[in-house]
Amino acid sequence: MIVASDDTIFSDALRRLDKAFQFADVDPEVILRLKYPKATMQVAIPVRMDDGSLRVFEGYRVRYDDSRGPGKGGIRFHPSVSLGEVKALAFWMTCKCAVMGIPFGGAKGGVTVNPKELSRLELERLSRGFIRQIADFIGPDRDIPAPDVYTNAMIMGWMMDEYSKLSGQRVPAVITGKPIPLGGSLGRDDATGRGAYYCIKEFESRKGWVPGEMRVAVQGFGNAGQSVAQLLYADGYKIVAVSDSQGGIHNEDGFDIPSLAYMKNESRRLEAVYCNGALCETINADRLTNEELLKLDVDILIPAAMENQITIENAEQIKAHVIVEVANGPITSQADEILNKNGKIIIPDILANAGGVTVSYFEWVQNKAGYYWPLDEVHSKLRAIMTREFGNIYDLMQKYECDMRTAAYVLALTRINEAISAHGTDRYFSGND
Ligand code: NAD
């Protein structure tokens, strides 16, 4: 196979292309092209700290492929952000937008920083500084950022404001996941978790699951992890373990998820509590590490934190029957083989967490039209798209007798292939686009 980079995470991400190519009826040159990001930008962001000192942060933006439309993908603030990671995330965005049939290519950005160490003003200066550096690289019809790990609506608002100042006009469609008063869409906040929830509901109806009998573990209790846990809990699923970067808690009776979420969001601590209004009482729970959480004997495991969590080291010890990849890339390609051999069902990231980018697409449409939709319209449109593409992937999985991830990549490749060939022969002769 051709590997375009020696970055482990990126080359591992590309392995999925080779596997899907065995089934997909696509031009081999499309596969070759998809092994290289179209454009990458690396920037230095000087930030004046509150104590008067200067720090310089490194940031990246990668536009992976724009055959199907402008680049689309989040911005991550995390100490482990690297160019290889951003390229892998941008590649996954390309496939995800194709899987959902929304008119975007793939992109991603990130800044290597621990945002927990910054004051709010420092965070705002960093966010605005990053946008100033990448302003010529993004745009509402070129490349549209959104939130990802440790970035949120407030940060998207600052970024849109900075871009608008540079443009001399208000440009809400340059970024999605904004606060509602700045042109955000209703329903964007929980869209990623909600999309995963709709996928689980599709499995529930096909397999005849009884919610009260399903035990669930969630790794990562942030935006996406909390949302999917809340929706499953409301349907009667038992959430028996949750974790954050500091570790997790476990109780076989299941947790009251709104109470845990209240505590986590108010105090930034993950505590086993039951809350009545603002009064929270500690309840019994075991402490466990993130590694132990992954190996719990549960029905559904939801990795909703970071990539590379299930690897060749621990894949044999995974007991959950179903794994729903709410995080991007939580399972390496080698671990995938082991899990498939052991009969595990994996709902792949490019489907399971695509609710976020789908409602980001709705936000962009609303910004361009200047007309905003009620929440029930956002939910019903999201459900329709998730259900349609889940069904398409399920059918391909049965047709090719392959795993669900391979089926999702077959669907993505087919759509990207169609778009590239629809552009005509110019690209063939010049190699340019
Ligand atoms: P977030 O910052 O809101 O939450 C991340 C959570 O993960 C936090 O609870 C944090 O404590 C925890 N965490 C961090 N490192 C961890 C570790 N090593 N082990 C266990 N927990 C850890 O981020 P988010 O937006 O919820 O994103 C989570 C995942 O979902 C990421 O992989 C992201 O790329 C993916 N995702 C997010 C969106 C979105 O719209 N936010 C969309 C698609 C995919």
Residues whose N, C-alpha, C, O or C-beta is under 5 A from the ligand:
A	BS01	NAD	P147 D148 V149 Y150 T192 Q219 G220 F221 G222 N223 A224 G225 S243 D244 S245 N290 A304 A305 M306 V326 A327 N328 N353 G356
